[in-house]
Amino acid sequence: MYQISMDQPCHVHFIGIGGISMSGIARILLSRGFAVSGSDTHESALTRSLQEQGAQIRFGQRADNIPADTDVVVYTAAIHPDNPEYAGAVSRGLPMLTRAELLGQVMTAYDEAINIAGTHGKTTTTSLISEVMLEAGMDPTISVGGILPAIGGNIRVGGEHYFVAEACEYTNSFLSFHPTAEVILNVEADHLDFFKDINDIRHSFRRFAELLPENGLLVINRGIRDLSYFTEGLKCRVITFGWDADSDYSAKDITYDEYAHPSFTVVKKGVGEAGRVSLHIPGEHNILNALAALALCDHYGIPMAAIEKGISNFTGTERRFERKGAWNGVTVIDDYAHHPQEITATLKAALRCPHKNLWCVFQPHTYTRTKALMDDFAKALSLADKVVLAKIFPARETDTLGISADDVRKKVEALGKPAWYFASFEEIEAFLREHCVPGDLLITMGAGDVYKVGDDLLKN
């Protein structure tokens, strides 16, 4: 495998440089004196920012996009061998790295590489840890899978001691990383277009935990089924968090404000009450995310006052229970949830907010996930008062399974909740204009482009 050296800058070309993670790595390399070029299908705020920093970017995928002096080509899992740019790199015999392989090599340049993993909650927990470290003046380098207002984007180039990054399990990307500390938030069935089943997923997370060195740290949710499978035999330190009072970090005296923002007392095993934390993001599930962040930051000796302040500073990232505005007295929220557990957590948070009717406009993400978790999707969505289904967002897939979002609608109706399916956003918007009333709460939900529904309603 080609090895980069952060002390010896070379020319790196990115196929798909506009992605949230790829653009972040490119920014880090630019800050260290690397020559960076790349391509993407279209221009965006991220590509424009990279160009302002000196990156050479072309739009469209062509073999001649790759400059003659390129030392290594980087690509994502979404790029297939028949991609003309990928094929061009192969024909020229250029060294190639996946995005995950390059990110893993970048991590080795830092004293502490902190990886946040799990089926859900990675972006929020990475953001919470980042806010705390910023509050404590630790100057972290940050790579987060969303736009974090505190750093004005998805990446922060800081000092060379702490690197904080999300670690995604899809295609086993996180197994290319070199962490010194890990957070594992949860392990659930997802990405079943790649993994065989839940046991295959659990095996990958176990391998991820085994990457930690003897002096490393694993912070893990005590509520994960058969926890010892992940922790037994590890040489590193293991810290747990969770609802169970036997966790090293747990919560009690939980209260909520009118926006479903929780506050709680932190209980540290063997110490007792360790402080009071107030979140400015909604939902019970975020208590666990906050406990995970708190446990990790406490390990690094950050004072509790800075932890409390940093956690309180975080008001959310884009597309995570994001309040977009109000339209005709209807509050519009957008959320990235695309897995049944995420949907459940988001709708439970919404139920704590003032509302007349809770509407959920859900766009399923990928055919394989929709088919594998169909019943779970219906059960989760039935927490809403009224459910509207949009067409499945295919992402990287083609429809070979013969399923539709209308199949989800039928299952939601079978659970006793009114549900509708429309093939276009225009039809959905027209329906909502006719049926939503002042005081309703409308959530657009999914990992695709369903946010456009709320944006259109607010604009018009």
N, C-alpha and C positions, 0 to 999 in steps of 0.2 A: 504494500500500500504506500502511496506517495505520502511523504511527511512534510508538512510545512514547519517553518521555524518562525516564531513571532519576532525573533531578533534578526532575521534575514528576509526582509520583505521580497515577495515575488509577484507575478501577475496572475491573478485568479479571475476566471470567467465563470459567471453564474447563469445557468439556464433556468429562468423563472425567478429573476432577481427581485421582482416586486412582491413576492410573498412575505408574510409578516415575519417569519423566522429568517428566511434568506436575506431579506433587506437588513435585518438586525446584524447578522454576521458580517455582511458587507460593510456596514458602518464601523464595526470594530476593526476590521482589517484596514479600512481607509485611515482610521485614527492612528494606526501603527505603521503607516507609510507604504502599505501595499498598493500596487496598481490594481484597480478593480474595473472590470467590464461585465456586461451582462445583457440579457434580453428578457422580454416579457411580451405577453399578448397585447397589452394596452398600457397607456400612461396612467399614473396614479399619483397621489400625494407622496407616497413612499418613494416612487421612482424619481419624482422631481427633487425630493430632498437629497437623494443619493447623487443625482447629477450636480446639484449645487455644491456637493462636497468633493466632486472631481471624478465620479464614476462615469464611464462611457457606456451608455445604454441605447440599445436598438429595440424597435418594436416589431413583432413578428418573429417567427422561428425559421431561421435559415442557416445553412452551414457556414456561409461567409460572414456571419455575425461574429465569429470567434477570431479575435485579432491574431496576427502572425506570431507575436511574441508571447502568447499565452503559455504559462508554465503548467497550470492544472485547471481542469474544468469541474465545476460542482453542479449537481443536479438534485432534484427532489424525487420523492417516490411517485409523484404524479407524471414524471417524464418517462416515456416508454422508449425502447430501443428503435422504434420506427420514427421517432421524432427527428426531423432533418438535422437539427443542431447536434443532438446526441450522436446520430449516425456520422455526422461530419467529424466530430471529435474522435470517434473510434477509428474512422478511416485514416486520420492523420496520426494515429498512435499516441494521442495526448494522454497523459495521466488523468484519471478521473476519480472523484470522491463523491459520496453521497453527502447531502446536507448534514446528516447526523455525524458522519465520520469527520467532517471538517469541524463541526461544533465541538465534538469530543476533543479534537486536537487543540482547539483554541482554549479549552478549559485547563489544559495542562500548564498554561502560562500563568495561572493564578494559584496563590497559596491555598485558598479554600474555594472549592467548586461545589456549590449548594444546588442540588437538583430536586425539584418538586414534581412528584409523579402521582398518578391516580386516575381513575376513570373520570372523575368529576372534581371540580374545584381547583384545578391547577393554576389557572390565571388569577383567580381571587387570592389564593394563598401566596403565590409568588408576589403579587402586588402588596399584600399585607407585610410580608417579610421585607420587601424593598422599602416600604414606608418607614418601618421601624429602624432599619439600618441607616436610612437617610436622616431620620430624626436624631439618631445616635452619632451622626457625623462619621460614619464608617466608609463613606465614599465607594459604595459598591458599583461594580459593572453589572448591568441588569439586562436580561433578555426575557421579555414577557409576551405571551400570546394574545395581547390586546393592547389598546391604546391607554396608557396609564397617564392621567393628567399631571401627576407630580413630576414626570420626566418629559412630558410633552410628546410622547410617542410610545414606541414599543421597545426602545433600546436606550440605555444610558451607558456611555463610556466613562467609567470611573477609574479608580486606582487599580493596582495589580494584585491586591490582597484577596478581595472577595468577588466571586462571580456567582450571581444568582440567576438561575435559568429553569424554565419549565422542561420537563422530561417526558415526552410523549411515547407511549408504548406502541403506537401503530407501526407496523412493519418492523417491530423490535428496534426502533430507532434508538431508544435509550440505552441499549446494550453496547452502543458505540461510544458512550460517554465515559468520563473519568472523574466520578464524584468523590469528594471527601466527606460530604454529608448529604443525606437523602431524607425527604419526607414522602411517605406513602399514605395518601389520604383515604383510599378505598380501592377495592379490586372487584370489578363487576364485569358482566358480559357485555362486550362492545367490539366494534371493528371485526365483526364475524365474517367479513369478506377476506380477512387475512388469517385470523385465529380460527382454529378448528372448533373450540368450545371453551367453556369457562376454565377447565383444567389447563388447557394450553395457555390461557392468559395468566393464570396463577403461576405456572411454571416460569413464564417470562419475568414476572415481578420478583420471583425468588432469585432468578439469575441476576436481575438488576440489583437486588440487595447484596448479592455476593461480590459485586464490584467494589464494595467499600473496603478500604484498607483497615488494618488492625486498629489504628488510632482514629478511625472514622466514627460517624454518628448516623444512626437510623432513628428517625422519629416516625412512628407508625400508629395508625388508628387501632385501638384495642378491640374495637367492635368487628374487625375483619374476621370472617369465618376461619376457624382453625388457624389462629394467629401463629402458633408455634411452627407451622410449615414454613413461614417466611423468616422466622428469627432463630430457629434452632441451629446451633453450630456456628453462628456468626461470631467472628472475633471482635467486631466493633462494639461500641456502646449502643444499647437500645433503650429508647425512651418512648413511652406510650402516652396517648391522649385519648379521651373519649367520654362517653356518658357514664360509664362504670366508675364508681368511686375508687376502685382498685387501680385505675389508670394513674400514671404519674402526674398527669394534668387533667383536671375535670372542672366542671362548672356547677354552680348552685345559685339559688336566689335569682333566677332568670326573670327578667321583666321585658316588656316591649313598649315602645312609644307608638304614636298614632300612625307612623309610617312603617311599622313592623320591624324597626331597628331594635335589636336585643341589647340588653346590658346584663352582665353576670359577674358573680364573684368567682375568682380563680382559686381553685383548691390544688395545692401542690402536695403530693404524697410525702408524708414524713415531716412536713412543715406546717400545713394547715392553710388558712386563708392567705393568699399571696398578693391580692390586689383586686380592684374592681375595674372591669373593662366595659366600655360603651362603644358599640359599633354604629357606623353610619351607612351600613348596607343591610338590607332586610333579610329575615328568614332564620329559622332555627338551624338550618344546615351551616350557616356561616359562623355559628358558635364553634363548631368543630374545626372549621378552617382557621378561625382565630386562635383556638387552642394549639393547633399544629404550629402556627407561626410563633406563638408565644413560647412554646416549648423549645423550638430551635433557637430563638433569639436569647432565651435565658441561658442556654448552653454556652453561648458566646459571651456571657457576662454582661449583657446589655442591662442597664438598670431598669427596674420595673416601671419607673416613671416615664422613661423613654419608650418602652414597649406600649404602655397604655396610650401615650400621646400619638405614637406612630399608627397604631391600630385605629384610633379615633380619627386620624387625618384622612384615612382612606374612604372615599365616597363612591367608589365603584369605577369600573372601566366601561368602555363602550360595549353595548349589547349584553350587559349583565344587569338585569332589572333596571334598565336605563329609562328614566322618565323623559319622554320625548316632548310632552306638552299636553294641551287640552284642546279638544275639538267639540264644539257645541255642548260643552259641559261634560264630555266624556274624557276621562284621563287615559292617555295612551302611553303604554310601557312596551319596551322591546327587550327580548331576552334570547340568548344564544342556546338555551336548553334544547337538546335534540336526543336525549336518552330518557327513558321512563323515570329513572330516579331523579334526574335533573328537573324534569317536568313536575314531578311530585313536589320537590323542594320549592320550586318557583311558585307554583300555584298555592301551596300552603302559606308561603310568605304573602302572596297577594290577598288571600282570604283574611289576613289580619289588617289589611288596609281598608279604609272606608270605601264602600261601594254599594250600588243598588244591584246590578247584575255583573257577574264576572264573566267576560267573554275571552275565549282563547282562540286565536287564529293560528293554527299549527301547520307547518310545512314539514312533513317527514323528510329525513335526510338519508339517502341511499336506499336502494331496493332491498339489499341483504339485511340491513338493520331493521327495516320496516317489517319484513316477513318474519325474521327470527324473534322479534319482540312485540308482535302484533297485539297480543292480549295484554301485555304490560303497558303498552302505549294507551290502549283504550281505558284501562283502569286508572292510569295517571291522569289522563285528560278529563275523566269524568268528575274530577274535583271541581272543574269549572261549572258555572251555571249553563253556559251555552258554548258550543264548540263548532268552529268552522275549519274545515280541512282544505288545504291547498294541494296542488299536484306535488308529487314526490320530487324533491330536488336530487337529481341523479349523481351530482359531483363527478366522481371518477368512473361511474358504472353505466352500463346500458341495461335496458329492461329485458332481462331474459327469464324473469320469474313469473310474469303474468299477474302482477299485483298492482293495486291502485290505492291511493289515499282514501278512496271511497270504501274500501274494505275496512279501514280503520273506523270510518264514520258509522258503518253498520254495527260494529262492535260497541262503539260508544252508545249508540241508541239502544242496543240490547241491555245496556247497564242502566237505562232509564233516564239518560240525559239527551236533550235535544241537540242534534248535530246536523250539519249541512256540508256538502262538498261542492266546490266550484273549480272549474278547470283553468280559470284565469283570475289574475289579481283584480282586473276591472270588474268582474262579476262579484267578487268578494267585497270590494269597496262599495259598489252600488247596494248590495244587500245590507251592509253595515250602516250605510247612510239612512236606510229605510227603517232599520230595526233598533239601533242603539238609541238610548234615551239619556238625558242629563243625569249625572250621578253614576253612570256605568263605568266600569274599569275594563279597558281593552288591552290585552297583551298579545302582541305578535311574537311568535316563538318558532325558533328553528335555526339551524346553522347555515341555511342558504340565503336567499334574498327576500324573504318574507317581510323584512323590515320596511320594504318599499310600500307596503300597504298602509302602515301607520304614517309614513312620511307623506304619502299622497293625500290621506285624509286631513292631515294637519295643514298641508299647503293649500288645499282647495276648500 
